[in-house]
């Protein structure tokens, strides 16, 4: 449902479970999951999707926020999640024209060796373990001084306020203030100072070089030059880490930049400290944290490793739907020089046989697996049969890679986690053109990721198992991903509904006759609305007939706002977020037939799979009906209304 931001305060909020009801129906849901054989349910989350606490909203949210762990408890209670599949969390790319330094807000433009400093939770810097780098009143002022609609801000990220042009948004202002306090409050920051020194001693060359890149970039921009255009930097800066610059001149330049370099290293220290604290809290709750490992490299990573890339070549996709670019999806991301993958191509990919590119990939995957429990590998087919093209739009495949990069991933992951890595800790994105060789090499070994948005192309649980011969559990599937339109919008499209109708009928069998609710509000709604609601329920239930499934937060909360409009520069891309009052919002949406009503989903999936457990199915039906009705909006209010005890 599209949120009318002008009328949010007039919502009539709806029916939540009482504590006793929740205990009762939670047992039924647990039983249903066992009988359905569900192994893993993931929430696909981007940092900017996550809610903030009241009084701590400065335009851009993060999973490191103090609001996130309670939100995870809510997801675990309501959606039974066991894993969070994060979107990319690297530092954002910045583009300069000498006048304005703007962030590229797509998380898919970011870094892979570092964590994004835009994800630092400022409110945590008021804590003792962070040396009280910021005051609580200062954080409050960032929230209170927000100049636009605070209602809109609940549902939309504001990158202008948070990050600003020329790195002057409130997050950068706060981090500079925190760093200044770190330098002058020596006694209060003594413990933090010791941690930071250890971080600097142990940090990787890639992280250090990125801090140096940012320091140089800022300097050029301050002089009215294109800060990110390193190919037009002065000779020493351009070739700083090559043999074209002497050790003496390199050190002299680094000494000039020391203060700025230390600021960026300090920000990265804070980002990593908070990240690992969040990961530990999630793991203690039985939730795995998986990252999204980008196929491309960022501008600072390319600058730091220029010999690893083919001059004038880029990775992309051979695609007959792009005649205007010679049938190529043009990503314009510099292509690796795959001839430098191994020192000796006749030998196995072991650490002693890695060439310059092999070492770069090894460090990329090792660093990534130190951050996360597992990873989604973006555009994975590019690691098996890369497609590259040049400035003249002449494209070709690199055909001799095979499983070499897969083996490098295995070595790096093992070294990162000091143990043999479970293949199920990886998820491979293999949707699109040119994926056949990668699928053949990895099928039924590493889980592949699918979306039933494309169910008519055999991308649904039933056909993946029966037609494509996947083992159940060796793929993970959801109704929509971040690149698809929302389930709400899909349900409103008669042609899309028609394309999926026979698939849903076959997949859900008798379950298709149990999509409705035994409540007047559902029964008396217009037939058009009922058809759309039933379609949404069916599309969710479809993915719960198999072992591993995921959902986006926008679909869970029944929102029509897209996460990303693929291939388009859109002002609303990468902005949609969940409000701080998410419990109230969720139950409001469910009562109107939007969002994922999980008891209903389990009920339909059980009937679809022929599970004959009438007591559990009846309990699930009761629970689903409660969530579909009007009433108190939170568990606390439900308890008060029904006077338990």
HELIX and SHEET records of a PDB file:
HELIX    1   1 UNK A    8  UNK A   10  5                                   3    
HELIX    2   2 UNK A   19  UNK A   36  1                                  18    
HELIX    3   3 UNK A   47  UNK A   49  5                                   3    
HELIX    4   4 UNK A   68  UNK A   79  1                                  12    
HELIX    5   5 UNK A  107  UNK A  109  5                                   3    
HELIX    6   6 UNK A  117  UNK A  119  5                                   3    
HELIX    7   7 UNK A  122  UNK A  126  5                                   5    
HELIX    8   8 UNK A  128  UNK A  130  5                                   3    
HELIX    9   9 UNK A  136  UNK A  144  1                                   9    
HELIX   10  10 UNK A  150  UNK A  155  1                                   6    
HELIX   11  11 UNK A  159  UNK A  162  1                                   4    
HELIX   12  12 UNK A  165  UNK A  167  5                                   3    
HELIX   13  13 UNK A  170  UNK A  184  1                                  15    
HELIX   14  14 UNK A  190  UNK A  202  1                                  13    
HELIX   15  15 UNK A  205  UNK A  222  1                                  18    
HELIX   16  16 UNK A  230  UNK A  232  5                                   3    
HELIX   17  17 UNK A  235  UNK A  238  1                                   4    
HELIX   18  18 UNK A  247  UNK A  256  1                                  10    
HELIX   19  19 UNK A  258  UNK A  284  1                                  27    
HELIX   20  20 UNK A  299  UNK A  304  1                                   6    
HELIX   21  21 UNK A  306  UNK A  308  5                                   3    
HELIX   22  22 UNK A  323  UNK A  325  5                                   3    
HELIX   23  23 UNK A  338  UNK A  340  5                                   3    
HELIX   24  24 UNK A  351  UNK A  353  5                                   3    
HELIX   25  25 UNK A  356  UNK A  371  1                                  16    
HELIX   26  26 UNK A  380  UNK A  383  5                                   4    
HELIX   27  27 UNK A  404  UNK A  417  1                                  14    
HELIX   28  28 UNK A  423  UNK A  425  5                                   3    
HELIX   29  29 UNK A  436  UNK A  442  1                                   7    
HELIX   30  30 UNK A  452  UNK A  457  5                                   6    
HELIX   31  31 UNK A  461  UNK A  466  1                                   6    
HELIX   32  32 UNK A  487  UNK A  491  1                                   5    
HELIX   33  33 UNK A  494  UNK A  508  1                                  15    
HELIX   34  34 UNK A  509  UNK A  514  5                                   6    
HELIX   35  35 UNK A  520  UNK A  523  1                                   4    
HELIX   36  36 UNK A  527  UNK A  543  1                                  17    
HELIX   37  37 UNK A  553  UNK A  556  1                                   4    
HELIX   38  38 UNK A  582  UNK A  591  1                                  10    
HELIX   39  39 UNK A  598  UNK A  608  1                                  11    
HELIX   40  40 UNK A  614  UNK A  627  1                                  14    
HELIX   41  41 UNK A  635  UNK A  642  1                                   8    
SHEET    1   A 9 UNK A  40  UNK A  45  0                                        
SHEET    2   A 9 UNK A  83  UNK A  86  1                                        
SHEET    3   A 9 UNK A 288  UNK A 293  1                                        
SHEET    4   A 9 UNK A 374  UNK A 377  1                                        
SHEET    5   A 9 UNK A 426  UNK A 429  1                                        
SHEET    6   A 9 UNK A 447  UNK A 451  1                                        
SHEET    7   A 9 UNK A 475  UNK A 478  1                                        
SHEET    8   A 9 UNK A 548  UNK A 552  1                                        
SHEET    9   A 9 UNK A  40  UNK A  45  1                                        
SHEET    1   B 2 UNK A  93  UNK A  96  0                                        
SHEET    2   B 2 UNK A 101  UNK A 104 -1                                        
SHEET    1   C 4 UNK A 328  UNK A 336  0                                        
SHEET    2   C 4 UNK A 309  UNK A 318 -1                                        
SHEET    3   C 4 UNK A 387  UNK A 390 -1                                        
SHEET    4   C 4 UNK A 395  UNK A 397 -1                                        
END                                                                             
